[in-house]
Amino acid sequence: MTLIRYFLIIIIFLLQAHLLYAEDAKSHYDKGVAYLMNAALVHTIERTELIDSAISEFKEAIRLDSKYVEAYYDLGIAYKMKGRDDEAISSFKKAIEIKPDFVDANFQLGDIYYKKKQYNNAVAEYKRIIEIDSKKTAAYANIGRTYIEMKDYSNAILYLKKGLEIDSGHLDLRFYLGNLYYQKKEYDKAIDEYKVMLKELPEDGRVYYRLGLAYKEKGLLDLAEDAFKKTIEQSPFTDEEEKAFINLSEIKKEKEKKR
């Protein structure tokens, strides 16, 4: 056997072994995805067991293929579902390390940082997304929402309006812009944004609730009352419903004082 033939056999063997490992990694990944999808459908102790099984499968896929970017990403999702945010962050960062333009992982990181009130980190992740794809309007919405929490209203308006220039019908952008105007006590502008949303989403209780708050601040109690009643009608068993009842009670007392 010539030396060249010997090396060719070795190369073929290594390639076959690599394909076998890749196939095994994918089968573990697919099992993990199935566990995760089933976990999303249940709300019992079984859910925890399914997520744990998904984590085990994703880890095994990664052990077999250390560059399996989708496995790192879904492992991050599983950790996030378990409330294990630090481990989720590590998994999403690894996915981005392997695939730098993996904007879904940036979104997930931004959302975790936002939840943890690490707003500067959240903004950095969302801005990274629009550096990769300047048309990602959801990233502009999330940047605006985060700047609102930071009370940096000038930057919030800047990014929300940039997003609306790309997609004037993006409803999250409208919603956050309405909330921003409300916080700035520019109630007429807030009302205008909420009304635009309700033309597209006439059954969105959270928008009726925000609209009711704006009317209430302006002293338009009848309109506020109607909006809060719509909130209750459209969003039963939610925080908005509970808060709408409280506001209706306050409006009733206010009207009685004026009689």
Secondary structure as UniProt FT lines:
FT   HELIX           3..39
FT   TURN            40..41
FT   HELIX           45..64
FT   TURN            66..67
FT   HELIX           69..82
FT   HELIX           85..98
FT   TURN            100..101
FT   HELIX           103..115
FT   TURN            116..117
FT   HELIX           119..132
FT   TURN            134..135
FT   HELIX           137..149
FT   TURN            150..151
FT   HELIX           153..166
FT   TURN            168..169
FT   HELIX           171..183
FT   TURN            184..185
FT   HELIX           187..200
FT   TURN            202..203
FT   HELIX           205..217
FT   TURN            218..219
FT   HELIX           221..234
FT   TURN            236..237
FT   HELIX           239..258
//
